[in-house]
Amino acid sequence: MIAGTMRAALLAGPGQPLRIETMPIPSLRTGQVLVRLEACGICHTDVHIWQSGAGSVRAPQPLIMGHEGVGRIAAVAAGVEGMAVGDRVGVPWLAETCGHCDECLGGAESFCQTHKAHGYDIQGAFAEYVAVDARFAVRLAPEIDALAAAPLLCAGVTAYGAVRKAELGLGMRAAIFGCGGLGLYAVQLAARAGAEVVALDVSAEKLARAQALGAHRTMLVGPGTGADLTGLGGMHACINFAPTPATWSAMVDGIRPRGRIVAAALVSEPVPIRQDWLTGSGVIITGTSVGTRLEMAMLMRLHAAQPLQSEIEVVALHGVTDALQLLALGQIAGRAVIRYL
């Protein structure tokens, strides 16, 4: 094992600046690998945790956030097979699942109700080193760009899982609501699936980015958005990445019979729905939560073959609080990523 110290950004309290401190490098348990981080993305979930000032009730104190890490294995504990020092790996949201519930056994492990997450239940990747269960470390190609790959560990796989749940194919029409970091990944993935992609946002600047990344049409969201989508023939799928209930009526009005509405954003406010409309339309409404290990592996193979594009704003570890503040205000165009090496 590796002895010594590392720098880490510690959660200090609700909305307070993260404390940059020196602390011991984590020791390993059986089945774990020690990852020396090269980069870690900063996610909207990190913003929620930072603003609340706490992870889960079982989180260590003080908590190290971060769940979009990329690095190399620095040490391997007993019980690990197929991984070696120097291997490139990712540190995702999903850190551990029970392995025996219906969701885990049925290929939906990200919905395991007792799963643990990096940077929320256990220590995360806002640090120079992190201990990771080898079963959940994401295998990465040696030549992959760490800064570009880091946001895929949560934002990218969430978009990928949403597009998969939309069951898109050739000739289908998909409306992507919200063209921030996740929505722009979804625009690219939906286009690659063969769908005609309509990107929607309240920002003309974000819509321009969506068009540059493969959206076939763009729309500013307004009172007549649902009718405009219907005028195109209706959407086979509507995927919401905008953290607001304001998109709901447009999705309901614009979806085709038997279409799919996929909720990917964390929206706590209730939205109206009529059961007779569901009965008559056959529309499927579902949610998505990050992704499984299989979906992560599929996404990384896709990215290695044809990299997904995103604007990356590089920050230093001591600049994490500033990045969280900007992200909370919606003032980061793409993805913010900490660079360690």
TIZALO-90957 format. One record per residue (C-alpha): residue in one letter; x, y, z. Coordinates in nm, 3 decimals, decimal comma, padded with zeros to 5 digits, always signed. Each point is the difference from the previous one (the first is absolute). Example, Ala and Ser with C-alpha at 12.3 -4.5 7.8 and 13.67 -1.06 7.14 Angstrom:
BEGIN
+------+---------+---------+---------+
! type !       u !       v !       w !
+------+---------+---------+---------+
!    a ! +01,230 ! -00,450 ! +00,780 !
!    s ! +00,137 ! +00,344 ! -00,066 !
+------+---------+---------+---------+
This chain:
BEGIN
+------+---------+---------+---------+
! type !       u !       v !       w !
+------+---------+---------+---------+
!    m ! +00,000 ! +00,000 ! +00,000 !
!    i ! +00,102 ! +00,362 ! -00,036 !
!    a ! +00,079 ! +00,206 ! +00,310 !
!    g ! -00,002 ! +00,377 ! -00,003 !
!    t ! -00,238 ! +00,292 ! -00,027 !
!    m ! -00,226 ! +00,154 ! -00,263 !
!    r ! -00,196 ! +00,319 ! -00,055 !
!    a ! -00,377 ! -00,019 ! +00,017 !
!    a ! -00,295 ! +00,241 ! -00,013 !
!    l ! -00,219 ! -00,060 ! +00,304 !
!    l ! -00,368 ! +00,090 ! +00,039 !
!    a ! -00,013 ! +00,260 ! +00,278 !
!    g ! -00,370 ! +00,090 ! +00,025 !
!    p ! -00,301 ! +00,116 ! -00,206 !
!    g ! +00,130 ! +00,225 ! -00,276 !
!    q ! +00,330 ! +00,058 ! +00,177 !
!    p ! +00,334 ! -00,002 ! -00,185 !
!    l ! +00,147 ! -00,349 ! -00,018 !
!    r ! +00,304 ! -00,036 ! +00,226 !
!    i ! +00,318 ! -00,098 ! -00,182 !
!    e ! +00,192 ! -00,216 ! +00,247 !
!    t ! +00,283 ! -00,250 ! +00,012 !
!    m ! -00,101 ! -00,343 ! +00,127 !
!    p ! +00,127 ! -00,361 ! -00,012 !
!    i ! -00,026 ! -00,192 ! -00,328 !
!    p ! -00,284 ! -00,254 ! +00,044 !
!    s ! +00,088 ! -00,352 ! +00,106 !
!    l ! -00,158 ! -00,286 ! -00,193 !
!    r ! -00,238 ! -00,278 ! +00,097 !
!    t ! -00,016 ! -00,336 ! -00,175 !
!    g ! -00,135 ! +00,042 ! -00,353 !
!    q ! +00,095 ! +00,365 ! -00,036 !
!    v ! +00,240 ! +00,194 ! -00,222 !
!    l ! +00,163 ! +00,333 ! +00,082 !
!    v ! -00,044 ! +00,252 ! -00,281 !
!    r ! +00,226 ! +00,300 ! -00,046 !
!    l ! -00,227 ! +00,258 ! -00,159 !
!    e ! +00,088 ! +00,187 ! -00,317 !
!    a ! -00,335 ! +00,178 ! -00,029 !
!    c ! -00,346 ! +00,018 ! +00,153 !
!    g ! -00,312 ! +00,157 ! -00,143 !
!    i ! -00,226 ! +00,225 ! +00,208 !
!    c ! -00,364 ! -00,103 ! -00,024 !
!    h ! -00,334 ! +00,164 ! +00,084 !
!    t ! -00,044 ! -00,270 ! +00,264 !
!    d ! +00,316 ! +00,136 ! +00,161 !
!    v ! -00,172 ! +00,338 ! +00,009 !
!    h ! -00,302 ! -00,150 ! +00,184 !
!    i ! +00,227 ! -00,175 ! +00,252 !
!    w ! +00,206 ! +00,317 ! +00,052 !
!    q ! -00,307 ! +00,218 ! +00,046 !
!    s ! -00,149 ! -00,242 ! +00,253 !
!    g ! +00,334 ! -00,033 ! +00,178 !
!    a ! -00,025 ! -00,378 ! +00,034 !
!    g ! +00,008 ! -00,329 ! -00,179 !
!    s ! -00,212 ! -00,294 ! +00,112 !
!    v ! -00,055 ! -00,089 ! +00,364 !
!    r ! +00,272 ! -00,266 ! -00,031 !
!    a ! +00,257 ! +00,233 ! -00,160 !
!    p ! +00,342 ! +00,039 ! +00,165 !
!    q ! +00,079 ! +00,330 ! +00,169 !
!    p ! +00,142 ! +00,214 ! -00,142 !
!    l ! -00,119 ! -00,108 ! -00,344 !
!    i ! +00,203 ! +00,014 ! -00,321 !
!    m ! -00,244 ! +00,053 ! -00,290 !
!    g ! +00,057 ! -00,091 ! -00,365 !
!    h ! -00,117 ! -00,287 ! -00,220 !
!    e ! +00,139 ! +00,070 ! -00,348 !
!    g ! +00,361 ! -00,100 ! +00,058 !
!    v ! +00,262 ! -00,124 ! -00,247 !
!    g ! +00,340 ! -00,125 ! +00,102 !
!    r ! +00,245 ! -00,287 ! +00,016 !
!    i ! +00,019 ! -00,285 ! +00,248 !
!    a ! +00,277 ! +00,066 ! +00,252 !
!    a ! -00,049 ! -00,310 ! +00,218 !
!    v ! -00,204 ! -00,321 ! -00,006 !
!    a ! -00,132 ! -00,183 ! +00,308 !
!    a ! -00,047 ! -00,373 ! +00,042 !
!    g ! -00,304 ! -00,147 ! -00,173 !
!    v ! +00,026 ! +00,213 ! -00,315 !
!    e ! +00,031 ! -00,179 ! -00,332 !
!    g ! +00,061 ! +00,139 ! -00,347 !
!    m ! +00,125 ! +00,340 ! +00,114 !
!    a ! +00,357 ! +00,116 ! +00,050 !
!    v ! +00,199 ! +00,302 ! +00,107 !
!    g ! +00,004 ! +00,253 ! -00,285 !
!    d ! -00,339 ! -00,096 ! -00,147 !
!    r ! -00,225 ! +00,293 ! -00,095 !
!    v ! -00,335 ! -00,007 ! +00,183 !
!    g ! -00,297 ! +00,219 ! +00,077 !
!    v ! -00,161 ! +00,076 ! +00,337 !
!    p ! -00,378 ! +00,024 ! -00,062 !
!    w ! -00,303 ! +00,086 ! +00,213 !
!    l ! -00,081 ! -00,368 ! +00,057 !
!    a ! +00,241 ! -00,129 ! +00,264 !
!    e ! -00,179 ! -00,307 ! +00,134 !
!    t ! -00,333 ! -00,181 ! -00,030 !
!    c ! -00,159 ! -00,282 ! +00,197 !
!    g ! +00,029 ! -00,241 ! -00,294 !
!    h ! -00,308 ! -00,203 ! +00,091 !
!    c ! -00,312 ! +00,221 ! -00,028 !
!    d ! -00,232 ! -00,023 ! -00,302 !
!    e ! +00,160 ! +00,311 ! -00,150 !
!    c ! +00,356 ! -00,129 ! +00,031 !
!    l ! -00,094 ! -00,341 ! -00,137 !
!    g ! -00,217 ! +00,148 ! -00,276 !
!    g ! +00,262 ! +00,226 ! -00,159 !
!    a ! -00,117 ! +00,321 ! +00,168 !
!    e ! +00,259 ! +00,027 ! +00,279 !
!    s ! -00,001 ! +00,380 ! -00,002 !
!    f ! -00,350 ! -00,027 ! +00,157 !
!    c ! +00,125 ! -00,219 ! +00,287 !
!    q ! -00,154 ! +00,169 ! +00,301 !
!    t ! +00,299 ! -00,077 ! +00,224 !
!    h ! +00,276 ! +00,094 ! -00,246 !
!    k ! +00,287 ! +00,220 ! +00,112 !
!    a ! +00,142 ! +00,289 ! -00,200 !
!    h ! +00,343 ! +00,159 ! -00,018 !
!    g ! -00,003 ! +00,347 ! +00,147 !
!    y ! -00,336 ! -00,054 ! +00,169 !
!    d ! +00,010 ! -00,320 ! +00,207 !
!    i ! +00,376 ! -00,063 ! -00,012 !
!    q ! +00,303 ! +00,216 ! -00,075 !
!    g ! +00,018 ! +00,131 ! -00,355 !
!    a ! +00,241 ! +00,141 ! -00,255 !
!    f ! +00,046 ! +00,365 ! +00,105 !
!    a ! +00,341 ! -00,120 ! +00,120 !
!    e ! +00,329 ! -00,117 ! -00,141 !
!    y ! -00,070 ! -00,365 ! +00,093 !
!    v ! -00,314 ! -00,206 ! +00,058 !
!    a ! -00,065 ! -00,362 ! +00,099 !
!    v ! -00,242 ! -00,176 ! -00,237 !
!    d ! -00,169 ! -00,340 ! +00,001 !
!    a ! +00,167 ! -00,164 ! -00,301 !
!    r ! -00,334 ! -00,146 ! -00,115 !
!    f ! -00,132 ! +00,353 ! -00,057 !
!    a ! +00,313 ! +00,165 ! -00,134 !
!    v ! -00,058 ! +00,083 ! -00,367 !
!    r ! +00,257 ! -00,141 ! -00,239 !
!    l ! +00,129 ! +00,267 ! -00,238 !
!    a ! +00,217 ! -00,008 ! -00,309 !
!    p ! +00,361 ! +00,101 ! +00,087 !
!    e ! +00,003 ! +00,279 ! -00,257 !
!    i ! -00,330 ! +00,161 ! +00,100 !
!    d ! +00,004 ! +00,374 ! +00,077 !
!    a ! -00,062 ! +00,032 ! +00,374 !
!    l ! -00,163 ! +00,346 ! -00,015 !
!    a ! -00,244 ! -00,100 ! -00,275 !
!    a ! -00,082 ! -00,337 ! +00,157 !
!    a ! -00,059 ! +00,114 ! +00,359 !
!    p ! -00,353 ! +00,146 ! -00,052 !
!    l ! -00,108 ! -00,322 ! -00,171 !
!    l ! +00,025 ! -00,180 ! +00,336 !
!    c ! -00,332 ! +00,158 ! +00,105 !
!    a ! -00,133 ! +00,260 ! -00,246 !
!    g ! +00,084 ! -00,208 ! -00,305 !
!    v ! -00,135 ! -00,330 ! +00,129 !
!    t ! -00,316 ! +00,171 ! +00,128 !
!    a ! -00,063 ! +00,136 ! -00,350 !
!    y ! +00,082 ! -00,340 ! -00,149 !
!    g ! -00,242 ! -00,175 ! +00,237 !
!    a ! -00,274 ! +00,251 ! -00,085 !
!    v ! +00,045 ! -00,049 ! -00,375 !
!    r ! -00,008 ! -00,378 ! +00,045 !
!    k ! -00,323 ! +00,023 ! +00,200 !
!    a ! -00,149 ! +00,211 ! -00,280 !
!    e ! +00,059 ! -00,298 ! -00,233 !
!    l ! +00,092 ! +00,223 ! -00,292 !
!    g ! +00,066 ! -00,132 ! -00,347 !
!    l ! +00,022 ! +00,101 ! -00,364 !
!    g ! -00,268 ! +00,242 ! -00,111 !
!    m ! -00,128 ! +00,077 ! +00,349 !
!    r ! -00,032 ! +00,354 ! +00,134 !
!    a ! +00,145 ! +00,093 ! +00,338 !
!    a ! -00,041 ! +00,323 ! +00,194 !
!    i ! +00,288 ! +00,078 ! +00,238 !
!    f ! -00,107 ! +00,260 ! +00,259 !
!    g ! +00,288 ! +00,184 ! +00,165 !
!    c ! +00,328 ! +00,046 ! -00,187 !
!    g ! +00,247 ! +00,019 ! +00,285 !
!    g ! +00,277 ! -00,255 ! +00,037 !
!    l ! -00,227 ! -00,307 ! +00,026 !
!    g ! -00,239 ! +00,115 ! -00,271 !
!    l ! +00,283 ! +00,060 ! -00,245 !
!    y ! +00,129 ! -00,353 ! +00,059 !
!    a ! -00,354 ! -00,128 ! -00,063 !
!    v ! -00,026 ! +00,200 ! -00,324 !
!    q ! +00,311 ! -00,176 ! -00,130 !
!    l ! -00,108 ! -00,344 ! +00,117 !
!    a ! -00,354 ! +00,032 ! -00,137 !
!    a ! +00,134 ! +00,113 ! -00,337 !
!    r ! +00,238 ! -00,297 ! -00,007 !
!    a ! -00,299 ! -00,227 ! +00,070 !
!    g ! -00,151 ! +00,123 ! -00,327 !
!    a ! -00,270 ! +00,226 ! +00,144 !
!    e ! -00,100 ! +00,341 ! -00,130 !
!    v ! +00,098 ! +00,215 ! +00,297 !
!    v ! -00,187 ! +00,313 ! +00,110 !
!    a ! +00,194 ! +00,194 ! +00,264 !
!    l ! -00,195 ! +00,233 ! +00,229 !
!    d ! +00,117 ! +00,261 ! +00,249 !
!    v ! -00,068 ! +00,355 ! +00,116 !
!    s ! +00,350 ! +00,105 ! -00,110 !
!    a ! +00,077 ! +00,072 ! -00,366 !
!    e ! +00,370 ! -00,042 ! +00,080 !
!    k ! -00,052 ! -00,353 ! +00,130 !
!    l ! -00,215 ! -00,085 ! -00,302 !
!    a ! +00,281 ! +00,110 ! -00,230 !
!    r ! +00,231 ! -00,245 ! +00,177 !
!    a ! -00,260 ! -00,274 ! -00,036 !
!    q ! -00,026 ! +00,062 ! -00,372 !
!    a ! +00,378 ! -00,012 ! -00,036 !
!    l ! -00,001 ! -00,338 ! +00,177 !
!    g ! -00,259 ! -00,163 ! -00,224 !
!    a ! -00,349 ! +00,128 ! +00,084 !
!    h ! -00,211 ! +00,007 ! -00,317 !
!    r ! -00,234 ! +00,271 ! +00,134 !
!    t ! +00,007 ! +00,242 ! +00,291 !
!    m ! -00,284 ! +00,173 ! +00,185 !
!    l ! -00,020 ! +00,267 ! +00,264 !
!    v ! -00,243 ! -00,129 ! +00,262 !
!    g ! -00,319 ! +00,207 ! +00,026 !
!    p ! -00,378 ! -00,026 ! +00,036 !
!    g ! -00,046 ! -00,161 ! -00,343 !
!    t ! +00,283 ! -00,254 ! +00,020 !
!    g ! -00,224 ! -00,305 ! +00,032 !
!    a ! -00,201 ! +00,102 ! -00,309 !
!    d ! +00,324 ! +00,061 ! -00,191 !
!    l ! +00,117 ! -00,353 ! +00,083 !
!    t ! -00,335 ! -00,141 ! -00,106 !
!    g ! +00,033 ! +00,193 ! -00,325 !
!    l ! +00,314 ! -00,198 ! -00,075 !
!    g ! -00,201 ! -00,321 ! +00,030 !
!    g ! +00,041 ! -00,041 ! +00,374 !
!    m ! +00,293 ! -00,139 ! +00,192 !
!    h ! +00,069 ! -00,367 ! +00,049 !
!    a ! +00,192 ! +00,098 ! +00,311 !
!    c ! +00,036 ! +00,307 ! +00,222 !
!    i ! +00,297 ! +00,002 ! +00,239 !
!    n ! +00,019 ! +00,266 ! +00,268 !
!    f ! +00,335 ! +00,124 ! +00,134 !
!    a ! -00,132 ! +00,343 ! +00,108 !
!    p ! -00,035 ! +00,027 ! +00,382 !
!    t ! -00,347 ! +00,155 ! -00,019 !
!    p ! -00,361 ! -00,121 ! -00,026 !
!    a ! -00,060 ! +00,262 ! -00,272 !
!    t ! +00,088 ! -00,250 ! -00,274 !
!    w ! -00,273 ! -00,246 ! +00,099 !
!    s ! -00,294 ! +00,143 ! -00,196 !
!    a ! +00,208 ! +00,024 ! -00,317 !
!    m ! +00,105 ! -00,363 ! +00,033 !
!    v ! -00,356 ! -00,119 ! +00,061 !
!    d ! -00,133 ! +00,207 ! -00,291 !
!    g ! +00,282 ! -00,095 ! -00,236 !
!    i ! +00,031 ! -00,374 ! +00,059 !
!    r ! -00,144 ! -00,249 ! -00,248 !
!    p ! -00,235 ! -00,283 ! +00,099 !
!    r ! +00,210 ! -00,280 ! +00,156 !
!    g ! +00,295 ! +00,236 ! +00,029 !
!    r ! +00,236 ! +00,017 ! +00,297 !
!    i ! +00,055 ! +00,284 ! +00,244 !
!    v ! +00,329 ! -00,045 ! +00,188 !
!    a ! +00,074 ! +00,208 ! +00,310 !
!    a ! +00,374 ! +00,048 ! +00,047 !
!    a ! +00,001 ! +00,325 ! +00,201 !
!    l ! -00,054 ! +00,026 ! +00,376 !
!    v ! -00,333 ! +00,185 ! +00,015 !
!    s ! -00,171 ! -00,012 ! +00,339 !
!    e ! -00,313 ! +00,197 ! -00,086 !
!    p ! -00,311 ! -00,202 ! -00,098 !
!    v ! -00,135 ! +00,004 ! -00,355 !
!    p ! -00,361 ! -00,068 ! -00,116 !
!    i ! -00,094 ! -00,322 ! -00,174 !
!    r ! -00,334 ! -00,157 ! -00,100 !
!    q ! -00,039 ! -00,374 ! +00,008 !
!    d ! -00,257 ! +00,005 ! -00,281 !
!    w ! +00,266 ! +00,167 ! -00,219 !
!    l ! +00,240 ! -00,282 ! +00,083 !
!    t ! -00,268 ! -00,256 ! -00,078 !
!    g ! -00,078 ! +00,155 ! -00,337 !
!    s ! +00,354 ! +00,083 ! -00,108 !
!    g ! +00,201 ! -00,293 ! +00,130 !
!    v ! +00,283 ! +00,242 ! +00,080 !
!    i ! +00,273 ! -00,145 ! +00,224 !
!    i ! +00,140 ! +00,228 ! +00,270 !
!    t ! +00,319 ! -00,107 ! +00,172 !
!    g ! +00,303 ! +00,133 ! +00,182 !
!    t ! +00,368 ! -00,068 ! -00,033 !
!    s ! +00,281 ! +00,003 ! +00,255 !
!    v ! +00,365 ! +00,004 ! -00,114 !
!    g ! +00,073 ! -00,340 ! -00,152 !
!    t ! +00,110 ! -00,356 ! +00,060 !
!    r ! +00,351 ! -00,136 ! -00,032 !
!    l ! -00,097 ! -00,156 ! -00,333 !
!    e ! -00,134 ! +00,331 ! -00,131 !
!    m ! +00,319 ! +00,171 ! +00,118 !
!    a ! +00,213 ! -00,253 ! -00,188 !
!    m ! -00,212 ! +00,043 ! -00,314 !
!    l ! +00,028 ! +00,379 ! +00,021 !
!    m ! +00,377 ! -00,010 ! +00,044 !
!    r ! +00,038 ! -00,225 ! -00,304 !
!    l ! -00,215 ! +00,241 ! -00,200 !
!    h ! +00,204 ! +00,297 ! +00,123 !
!    a ! +00,329 ! -00,173 ! -00,082 !
!    a ! -00,118 ! -00,063 ! -00,356 !
!    q ! -00,147 ! +00,350 ! -00,052 !
!    p ! +00,056 ! +00,243 ! +00,291 !
!    l ! -00,301 ! +00,186 ! +00,135 !
!    q ! +00,054 ! +00,373 ! -00,003 !
!    s ! -00,040 ! +00,246 ! +00,287 !
!    e ! +00,144 ! +00,335 ! +00,095 !
!    i ! +00,236 ! -00,063 ! +00,292 !
!    e ! +00,083 ! +00,271 ! +00,251 !
!    v ! +00,312 ! -00,108 ! +00,188 !
!    v ! +00,031 ! +00,095 ! +00,368 !
!    a ! +00,258 ! -00,067 ! +00,272 !
!    l ! -00,091 ! -00,177 ! +00,322 !
!    h ! +00,004 ! +00,329 ! +00,190 !
!    g ! -00,249 ! +00,142 ! -00,253 !
!    v ! -00,272 ! -00,260 ! +00,062 !
!    t ! -00,221 ! +00,229 ! +00,209 !
!    d ! +00,001 ! +00,269 ! -00,268 !
!    a ! -00,095 ! -00,263 ! -00,260 !
!    l ! -00,286 ! -00,126 ! +00,220 !
!    q ! -00,131 ! +00,356 ! +00,033 !
!    l ! +00,013 ! +00,060 ! -00,375 !
!    l ! -00,165 ! -00,335 ! -00,070 !
!    a ! -00,279 ! +00,081 ! +00,243 !
!    l ! -00,060 ! +00,327 ! -00,187 !
!    g ! +00,003 ! -00,174 ! -00,339 !
!    q ! +00,307 ! +00,195 ! -00,109 !
!    i ! +00,215 ! -00,292 ! -00,118 !
!    a ! -00,067 ! -00,077 ! -00,365 !
!    g ! +00,116 ! -00,361 ! -00,008 !
!    r ! +00,164 ! -00,200 ! +00,278 !
!    a ! +00,239 ! +00,111 ! +00,272 !
!    v ! +00,285 ! -00,243 ! +00,063 !
!    i ! +00,271 ! +00,001 ! +00,267 !
!    r ! +00,346 ! -00,074 ! -00,135 !
!    y ! +00,245 ! -00,163 ! +00,243 !
!    l ! +00,287 ! -00,098 ! -00,230 !
+------+---------+---------+---------+
